[in-house]
Every structure is written in structure tokens, then in C-alpha cells.
Amino acid sequence: MPADSADERLRQAAHPPDWTNPEPRGRYHLVVIGGGTAGLVCAMGAAGLGARVALVERALLGGDCLNTGCVPSKALLRSARAAADARRAPTVGVRVGDVDPDFAAVMGRMRERRADISPHDSAERLRAAGVDVYFGDARFAGTSTIAVAGRELTFRRAVIATGSRPAVPPIRGIDTVPFLTTETLFELRDRPRRLAVVGGGPIGCEIAQAFARLGTAVTVVEQAARVLPGEDADAAELVANRLIADGVTLRLGADIEEVSAAADVIRLNLGKGTVESGRDTETVCDQLLVAAGRAPNVEALDLTAAEVAVNTSGVVVDDRLRTTNHRVFAAGDVCSMFKYTHAADALARIVIQNALFFGRKRASALVIPWCTYTDPEVAHVGLYEEQARSAGRRVETITIPLSDVDRAIVDEERDGFVRVHHERGRLLGCTVVASRAGEMIGLAAHALTHGARLTSLGSTIQPYPTLNNAFRFAADAYSRTRLTPTVRAVLRRYFTVRR
């Protein structure tokens, strides 16, 4: 990690250079491997309940979220949004001069904000809470023992919370070129002139848009026919249009056959049969970012010694997050398809209950929303329409365009929608495309969690004018479908009598 005052503050919190590992305090109620979100929640929660807890971290506390994920990326996106807002200011009647992002200042601010947040995940905070913090590489030395830095920690229960890392696809030549991942991207001091992004998923789209808004020529290469291939197709199209408007070049349906480098230039050769007709089969860049998914961190743990099963997706767990060794649990990216900070937090809370108190909480009962923080944001919770139909549900869909919502009109944010999927009024899923979709989706997530109906959303009074009024419009649209010809005839008779 580059050295500056902000990074030094981060180090002092996340891995103090003068830290001395404690001596083990007998048998621990819980030993946690990994100091990311899942590990921190497990350790702090268990210690707060009075358990004897140890946490082992090989690098920096805070994990991917603090150091190379959520925190730095959202700080970067905030600066990029400010640049975009300035460029769009004339649409609301405000004239501004030339917009000139200072990339070094943007990255410096990102490091400062990351350092500001680091005390929340610090070694000192854990120690003050009663957690024994060990820095070093952990490995299982048996079914109830973990070895770290010359010490052996015995446990009643353990949690594997080692997270994930950027996956690197098997592209010919990829090992011969210097490429970035999210683990190295935020070390940049100088703005790349040309950036190619391998992967048009959430991370690829977020970073592509941010760098384009900060002045880099960005090309996204995606194997699927559209960006955000896992999301609602209409939502993905809106994001693609905004990316193009921000200057991003999209190469969709493209396989990368080979990557090579010469004279500080990186070349991506695309398969001739997979790109758009008439398009060049070569993309040239100065920096290459690989954003093609995640891989679980399991290799160094010696899981065989612990009798813990693992597959290509990570540690194998049951619905209560137990591994094949029922003394050992897992939480977070290392075992879950939901690779989000808030999902890791929720899973860790299940582990605390099930591991320490013979609980029977199930991960499948969780309702987990997610959000891609492009502009506009794309947020989702529950089932998509196709999933609901495949499950045999009699799904109906209601879409409220933001062009029908007053707040979106006055804010010049008409490109988006709120889309709800329901079965006879029972909410099944929801997708939101809006500037603050991540804030809005919580309303639908709450309704799904508690089994609420669309009529409940309609009876919830929203401040006017807000984008959340779209949920009320969706509920009103559903209520109108209940006015069948028979119901209308009965109402006509009623009002005839009441004249």
C-alpha cells in the first residue's frame, strides 16, 4: 500500500505495526478467522455477550469493504457524481465553467475518508471489547484447533470468515501483462488516459462510469449481450445508455482471445465471431482492470485437517451455516452467493445465535436486497418475474416510470422506474432504477421481510414530493385492478341508492 498520512492512519487502526499477539486464554468459546465484515460482527457480537473470543487476521482489519471495496469505491463514485452534476447543471438553469476533475485530489480524498472510517474496525476497538486479536496466517491444526504465528488456539466453535478476492479469468496472456483489480485500483495516483474494464457486472459498470466522468477514456468488454446480465433487462438498458452518454465504449457479446503488452500499451484481441458486425476486434488501453467476479479465500486454511468440505464456490455450509465439521461455521463471501457487506453482517448474526446458543436460525429466511451504485442506481430485492414464474407463482408486474413521479420530474431524473412483482397483492420482488435506488429499496425489503401486501405500501404515507411516492402509485395501480365489472356494478347500485 502506498505511504501517505491517510494510509498511515489506516494502518495504525487496521494492523498496528507494533502490535503484539496475546497469549491464548485457554479454550475459546469462539475463534474467528478473518477480520472483514462477517468476522468483525461475529467477534464483537460474541464478546459483547460475554463469550471468550479470538479473531485472526492476516492483513488489514476491515477486509475488502473498508480497504478495497465499498468504502473506497463509494468515495470515488461521490467525486465522479459531483463532476457529472456540474456538467449537467445547465439542465436546471445553472451555468458553470469547465469541469476539471483533479484525479490526485479525488484519490487523496478517498484515502482520507477510508482512514476516517477505519477506527470502526480497529484492533484497539476489538481489544477494548474483549476480543483477543491475532495477526498472522491462520490454518487448522485439527478439528478444534487453529494455528497462527506460532500459537495454537483451541475452540468450542470457530467461524471461517475469510471472504473473497477478485477472480482472474483464464485469458491467454493475462499473466504476462500488468493488470489492476479492486485490490490495486485504489492505489493509483495518476489518472489513466485509457482504461479497459474486463467485466460489465456491478463492479465493472461502477468503476467504468466513475473513471469516464473523471476524464478517462473507458472501454467495457463484456461476454454477455448486455451489461449487468443478472439484473432486470430494462434496468440494464437504462444503465448502458447512461454509460454511453458518459463516454464509455461498450463491447458487448465479446470474448477476449488474448491479452498482450508492448511499449506500455495493453492490447485486447476479441474473438471475431463474437463482436458487433463491422467493429474492430482489438481494444487498446494504458491500464487494464479485471472485474470478472470473485473467488473464495480458502487455499491456506488446511480445511482438510478440520474436516471441512469445500467446493469451487467456497466453504460448504448448511442452512444454519454449519460446515461438515459442526464445530465450525462460516459466514460472508467465503460461503455465500450474496457477496455484499450487509449480507455478511446478517449471516454473522445467524452464526452468533446458532454457534453459541444452539439456535436454529436459517440463512434461507433472510430477505437480502442489493444495489449497483451506478448513476442511476439499480436496486433489487426478492424474485424477478422469470424466477417467480419458474417457481409456479401467478405473478403480475406493475411498473411505475419515474416520468410519472413529480420529484423525478423537477429533479431532471426521469430515466428510471419502480417495478413490483406480486401475486394477488402479495409482494414477491421489486426492482428500482433511480438516483437513490439503494435508499428506496429498503421499503420493499421491509415489506417482503414482514409479508406485507401492496395495499400496505399504499396505505403508508410518504412525504411529498419524494421518489418513494412511486410505491404508492404501484399500490394504487394494483387496487384499480380489483375494481372488476362486478364490483363496479355493485358500486353503481350503491351510489344510486345513496343519492
C-alpha positions in Angstrom: 0.0 0.0 0.0 1.4 3.5 -0.9 2.5 5.5 2.1 0.9 8.8 2.9 -0.6 10.2 6.1 -4.1 8.8 5.4 -2.7 5.3 4.7 -0.6 5.5 7.8 -3.8 6.3 9.8 -5.4 3.3 8.2 -2.5 1.0 9.1 -2.5 2.2 12.7 -6.1 1.2 13.0 -6.3 -1.9 10.8 -2.9 -3.5 11.5 -0.8 -1.6 14.0 2.9 -2.2 13.2 3.8 -2.5 16.9 1.0 -5.0 17.7 1.9 -8.0 19.9 -0.3 -11.0 19.7 -1.6 -12.0 23.1 -1.1 -15.3 24.7 -4.1 -17.7 24.3 -6.6 -17.7 27.2 -7.4 -21.3 27.3 -10.2 -22.7 25.2 -12.1 -20.1 23.4 -15.9 -20.1 23.0 -15.4 -18.7 19.5 -12.4 -18.3 17.2 -13.0 -16.2 14.1 -10.7 -16.4 11.1 -11.0 -13.2 9.0 -11.4 -9.6 10.1 -13.8 -8.4 7.4 -17.4 -7.6 8.0 -18.6 -11.1 8.9 -15.6 -11.7 11.1 -15.9 -8.4 12.9 -19.6 -8.8 13.6 -19.1 -12.4 14.9 -16.3 -11.3 17.2 -17.8 -8.1 18.5 -21.2 -9.7 18.9 -20.0 -12.8 20.8 -17.6 -10.8 23.0 -20.4 -8.4 23.8 -22.5 -11.3 25.1 -19.6 -12.4 27.4 -18.0 -15.2 25.3 -14.2 -15.7 25.2 -13.4 -14.7 21.6 -10.3 -14.6 19.5 -10.0 -13.1 16.0 -7.3 -13.9 13.5 -6.5 -11.5 10.6 -3.7 -12.0 8.1 -3.6 -8.4 6.6 -5.8 -5.4 7.4 -8.9 -5.4 9.6 -12.0 -4.2 7.8 -11.5 -6.6 5.0 -12.5 -5.9 1.4 -15.2 -3.5 2.4 -13.1 -1.0 4.2 -9.8 -1.3 2.3 -10.5 -2.2 -1.3 -14.3 -2.4 -1.8 -17.4 -0.5 -0.5 -15.7 2.4 1.2 -13.1 3.5 -1.4 -15.3 2.8 -4.4 -18.2 4.8 -3.0 -15.8 7.7 -2.1 -14.6 7.6 -5.7 -18.2 7.5 -7.1 -19.1 10.5 -5.0 -16.4 12.6 -6.7 -17.4 11.3 -10.1 -21.0 12.2 -9.4 -20.0 15.7 -8.4 -18.3 16.1 -11.8 -21.3 14.8 -13.6 -23.7 17.1 -11.7 -21.6 20.1 -12.6 -21.7 19.1 -16.3 -25.5 18.7 -16.1 -26.1 21.9 -14.1 -27.3 23.8 -17.3 -30.3 21.4 -17.4 -31.6 23.1 -14.2 -30.6 26.6 -15.3 -27.2 26.9 -13.7 -24.2 27.8 -15.8 -20.8 26.6 -14.7 -17.3 26.8 -16.2 -15.2 24.0 -17.4 -15.3 20.9 -15.2 -11.8 19.8 -14.5 -11.5 16.8 -12.0 -8.3 16.7 -10.1 -7.6 12.9 -10.1 -4.9 13.1 -7.5 -7.1 15.1 -5.2 -10.0 12.7 -5.8 -7.9 9.7 -4.8 -6.4 11.6 -1.8 -9.9 12.4 -0.5 -10.8 8.7 -0.9 -7.9 7.6 1.2 -8.7 10.3 3.9 -12.3 9.1 4.1 -11.2 5.5 4.3 -8.8 6.4 7.2 -11.7 8.3 8.9 -13.8 5.1 8.9 -11.0 2.7 9.9 -11.4 3.2 13.7 -14.8 1.4 13.5 -12.9 -1.8 12.5 -9.7 -1.2 14.5 -7.6 -3.6 16.5 -7.9 -1.3 19.6 -11.7 -1.3 19.4 -11.7 -5.1 19.3 -9.3 -5.4 22.2 -11.4 -2.9 24.2 -14.4 -5.1 23.6 -12.6 -8.1 25.0 -11.5 -9.8 21.7 -8.1 -11.3 21.5 -6.7 -10.1 18.2 -4.0 -12.2 16.4 -2.3 -11.0 13.2 -0.9 -13.8 11.0 -1.9 -16.6 8.7 -4.4 -19.0 10.2 -4.6 -22.7 9.4 -6.5 -25.5 11.1 -4.3 -27.9 13.1 -7.2 -30.2 13.9 -10.9 -30.3 14.2 -10.9 -27.9 17.2 -7.5 -26.2 16.9 -6.2 -23.3 14.9 -2.5 -22.4 14.5 -1.4 -18.8 14.0 2.0 -17.2 14.4 3.5 -19.9 16.5 0.5 -20.2 18.8 -2.4 -22.8 18.9 -5.9 -21.6 19.7 -8.4 -24.3 20.8 -12.1 -23.6 20.4 -15.6 -24.9 21.2 -16.7 -23.2 18.0 -15.0 -21.5 15.1 -16.1 -19.3 12.2 -14.5 -19.1 8.8 -15.0 -15.6 7.5 -12.0 -15.2 5.2 -14.0 -13.5 2.4 -13.2 -13.5 -1.3 -10.8 -11.9 -3.8 -11.1 -10.7 -7.4 -11.2 -13.7 -9.8 -9.0 -13.6 -12.8 -10.5 -15.4 -15.9 -8.3 -17.8 -17.9 -7.5 -15.4 -20.8 -4.4 -16.2 -22.8 -1.6 -13.9 -21.9 -3.3 -12.4 -18.9 -0.4 -13.4 -16.7 2.1 -11.6 -18.9 0.5 -8.1 -18.6 0.2 -5.7 -15.7 -3.4 -5.5 -14.8 -5.4 -4.0 -12.0 -8.1 -5.5 -9.7 -10.1 -3.8 -7.0 -7.2 -4.8 -4.7 -4.8 -2.5 -6.6 -7.1 0.0 -8.4 -7.3 2.4 -5.4 -3.5 2.7 -5.2 -3.5 4.8 -8.4 -2.2 8.3 -8.1 -2.3 9.3 -11.8 -5.4 9.1 -14.0 -5.2 6.5 -16.7 -5.6 8.0 -20.2 -7.3 4.9 -21.5 -8.8 2.2 -19.3 -10.2 -1.1 -20.4 -12.5 -3.0 -18.0 -13.0 -6.7 -18.3 -16.5 -7.4 -17.0 -19.7 -5.5 -17.3 -21.2 -6.5 -13.9 -21.8 -4.2 -11.0 -18.1 -3.5 -10.2 -17.1 -3.1 -13.8 -20.0 -0.7 -14.5 -19.5 1.4 -11.4 -15.7 1.9 -12.0 -16.2 2.4 -15.7 -18.7 5.2 -15.2 -16.6 6.8 -12.4 -13.4 6.9 -14.4 -15.1 8.2 -17.5 -16.6 11.0 -15.5 -13.2 11.8 -14.2 -11.8 12.1 -17.7 -10.5 8.7 -18.7 -11.4 7.1 -22.0 -13.1 3.8 -20.8 -14.0 0.7 -22.7 -16.0 -2.1 -21.1 -15.6 -5.6 -22.5 -18.4 -8.0 -21.5 -19.0 -11.5 -22.7 -22.8 -11.3 -22.3 -25.1 -9.4 -24.7 -25.7 -6.6 -22.2 -24.2 -5.1 -19.1 -25.5 -6.2 -15.7 -26.6 -9.5 -17.2 -28.0 -10.7 -13.9 -30.4 -7.7 -13.5 -33.7 -6.7 -15.0 -33.2 -6.2 -18.7 -34.9 -2.8 -18.8 -32.8 -1.6 -15.8 -29.6 -2.8 -17.6 -30.6 -0.9 -20.7 -31.0 2.4 -18.8 -27.6 1.9 -17.2 -26.0 1.1 -20.6 -27.5 4.3 -22.1 -26.1 6.4 -19.3 -22.7 4.8 -19.5 -22.6 5.6 -23.2 -23.8 9.2 -22.5 -20.9 9.5 -20.1 -18.4 8.4 -22.8 -18.0 4.7 -22.0 -17.5 2.4 -25.0 -19.3 -0.9 -24.6 -18.0 -4.0 -26.3 -20.8 -6.5 -25.6 -21.1 -10.2 -26.6 -17.3 -10.1 -26.8 -14.8 -12.9 -25.9 -11.3 -11.9 -25.2 -9.0 -14.3 -27.0 -5.7 -12.9 -25.9 -4.1 -10.1 -24.0 -0.6 -8.7 -24.7 1.5 -5.8 -23.8 4.3 -3.8 -25.6 5.7 -0.3 -25.1 3.4 0.4 -22.2 0.3 -0.4 -24.3 -2.0 -3.3 -23.5 -3.9 -4.9 -26.3 -7.1 -7.0 -26.0 -7.8 -9.2 -29.0 -11.5 -10.0 -29.3 -13.0 -13.1 -31.0 -14.0 -12.2 -34.5 -17.3 -14.1 -34.3 -18.5 -12.5 -31.1 -18.3 -8.8 -31.7 -20.7 -6.5 -33.4 -20.6 -6.5 -37.2 -18.0 -4.1 -38.5 -16.4 -3.4 -35.2 -12.7 -3.5 -34.6 -11.6 -6.8 -33.0 -8.8 -5.0 -31.0 -9.1 -2.8 -27.9 -6.0 -0.8 -26.8 -5.5 0.7 -23.3 -2.9 2.0 -20.9 -4.4 0.3 -17.8 -6.5 -2.9 -17.6 -9.0 -3.6 -14.8 -10.2 -7.1 -14.3 -13.6 -7.1 -12.7 -14.9 -10.5 -13.6 -16.3 -11.9 -10.3 -15.0 -13.1 -7.0 -13.2 -16.3 -5.7 -13.3 -17.6 -2.1 -10.3 -17.4 0.1 -9.8 -20.9 1.3 -6.5 -22.2 0.0 -4.3 -21.5 3.0 -6.6 -22.8 5.7 -5.8 -26.5 5.6 -9.5 -27.3 5.7 -8.8 -31.0 5.3 -7.3 -31.0 8.8 -10.6 -29.5 10.1 -12.7 -32.0 8.1 -14.4 -29.0 6.5 -15.7 -29.6 2.9 -15.1 -27.0 0.2 -16.0 -26.6 -3.4 -15.4 -24.1 -6.2 -18.0 -21.7 -4.6 -16.3 -21.8 -1.2 -16.9 -23.4 2.1 -19.8 -25.8 2.1 -22.5 -24.9 4.7 -26.0 -26.0 5.6 -28.9 -23.6 6.1 -27.7 -22.9 9.6 -24.3 -22.0 8.3 -22.6 -25.1 9.8 -19.8 -26.7 7.8 -19.3 -30.5 7.6 -17.4 -30.1 11.0 -20.3 -29.0 13.2 -17.9 -27.2 15.5 -17.0 -24.9 12.6 -19.4 -22.3 11.0 -18.8 -20.0 8.0 -20.2 -16.6 7.1 -19.8 -14.0 4.4 -18.3 -14.2 0.9 -16.4 -17.4 1.6 -19.7 -19.4 1.7 -22.5 -17.2 0.4 -23.8 -16.3 -3.1 -24.7 -12.9 -1.7 -21.3 -11.2 -1.7 -22.4 -7.9 -0.1 -21.3 -6.3 3.2 -24.9 -6.2 4.5 -25.3 -9.9 3.7 -22.1 -10.8 5.6 -23.4 -8.8 8.6 -26.8 -10.6 8.5 -25.1 -14.1 8.2 -22.7 -13.3 11.0 -25.7 -12.6 13.3 -27.1 -16.0 12.5 -23.8 -17.6 13.3 -23.7 -16.0 16.7 -27.1 -17.4 17.6 -26.5 -20.9 16.1 -23.0 -21.4 17.3 -23.2 -20.1 20.8 -26.8 -20.7 21.8 -27.9 -23.8 20.0 -30.0 -21.6 17.7 -31.9 -22.8 14.7 -31.8 -19.7 12.6 -31.8 -20.3 8.8 -30.0 -18.3 6.2 -32.7 -19.0 3.7 -35.1 -17.0 5.8 -33.2 -13.8 5.1 -34.5 -11.2 2.7 -31.4 -9.6 1.2 -31.6 -6.6 -1.1 -28.7 -5.3 -3.2 -27.7 -2.3 -5.2 -25.4 -1.4 -8.0 -24.2 2.1 -7.4 -24.1 3.4 -11.0 -25.9 6.5 -11.9 -28.8 5.7 -12.0 -28.5 3.1 -9.2 -30.1 -0.3 -9.7 -31.5 -2.0 -6.6 -33.4 -5.2 -6.3 -34.9 -7.5 -3.6 -36.8 -10.7 -3.8 -37.8 -12.6 -7.0 -37.5 -11.4 -10.6 -40.6 -12.1 -12.8 -38.9 -15.1 -14.6 -37.9 -16.6 -11.2 -41.4 -16.2 -9.8 -43.0 -17.9 -12.9 -40.5 -20.7 -12.8 -41.5 -21.3 -9.1 -45.1 -21.6 -10.2 -46.3 -18.3 -8.8 -49.1 -16.4 -10.5 -47.0 -13.3 -10.8 -48.2 -10.0 -12.1 -46.0 -7.0 -12.6 -46.6 -3.3 -12.2 -44.1 -0.7 -13.4 -44.2 3.0 -12.4 -41.9 5.1 -14.7 -40.2 7.9 -12.8 -41.5 10.2 -15.5 -44.8 9.8 -13.7 -43.3 10.9 -10.3 -43.3 14.6 -9.6 -40.0 14.6 -7.7 -38.2 12.9 -10.5 -39.6 15.5 -13.0 -38.4 18.5 -11.0 -35.0 16.9 -10.4 -34.5 16.0 -14.1 -34.3 12.3 -13.2 -37.0 10.8 -15.3 -34.9 7.9 -16.5 -35.8 5.1 -14.1 -38.7 3.2 -12.7 -40.1 1.2 -9.7 -41.2 -2.3 -10.7 -43.0 -4.6 -8.4 -43.9 -8.3 -8.9 -46.8 -9.6 -6.9 -49.2 -12.5 -6.5 -52.7 -11.3 -5.7 -51.2 -8.3 -4.0 -48.6 -10.2 -2.0 -45.2 -8.7 -2.8 -42.7 -11.1 -4.5 -40.0 -8.9 -5.7 -39.0 -5.3 -6.6 -36.5 -3.5 -8.8 -35.8 0.2 -8.5 -33.8 2.3 -11.0 -33.3 5.8 -9.7 -30.6 8.1 -8.4 -31.1 6.8 -4.9 -32.4 3.3 -5.6 -30.3 1.9 -2.7 -32.1 4.1 -0.2 -35.6 3.3 -1.7 -35.3 -0.5 -1.9 -35.4 -0.7 1.9 -39.1 0.0 1.8 -39.7 -3.0 -0.4 -37.3 -5.2 1.6 -39.2 -4.3 4.8 -42.5 -5.3 3.1 -41.0 -8.6 1.9 -39.5 -9.4 5.3 -42.8 -8.9 7.1 -45.1 -10.4 4.5 -46.8 -7.1 3.7 -49.1 -6.6 0.8 -49.1 -3.9 -1.9 -52.1 -2.3 -0.1 -49.8 -1.9 2.9 -47.4 0.1 0.8 -50.2 2.2 -0.5 -51.5 3.0 3.0 -48.1 4.1 4.1 -47.9 7.9 3.8 -44.8 9.1 2.0 -43.6 12.7 2.2 -44.4 14.7 -0.9 -42.5 15.2 -3.1 -40.3 12.1 -2.9 -39.4 9.3 -5.2 -40.9 6.8 -2.8 -44.3 8.0 -3.9 -43.8 5.6 -6.8 -44.5 2.8 -4.3 -47.9 4.3 -3.5 -48.6 4.7 -7.2 -47.9 1.0 -7.7 -50.3 0.1 -4.9 -53.0 2.3 -6.4 -52.5 0.6 -9.7 -53.0 -2.7 -8.1 -56.1 -1.5 -6.3 -57.6 -0.4 -9.6 -57.2 -3.9 -10.9 -59.5 -5.1 -8.1 -62.4 -3.0 -9.5 -63.8 -5.7 -11.7 -67.0 -5.2 -13.7 -69.0 -6.9 -11.0 -67.5 -4.7 -8.3 -68.2 -1.6 -10.4 -71.8 -2.7 -10.9 -72.3 -3.2 -7.2 -70.9 0.3 -6.5 -73.2 1.8 -9.1 -76.2 0.3 -7.4 -74.9 1.5 -4.0 -74.4 5.1 -5.1 -77.8 5.0 -6.9 -79.4 4.1 -3.6 -77.4 6.8 -1.7 -78.5 9.7 -4.0 
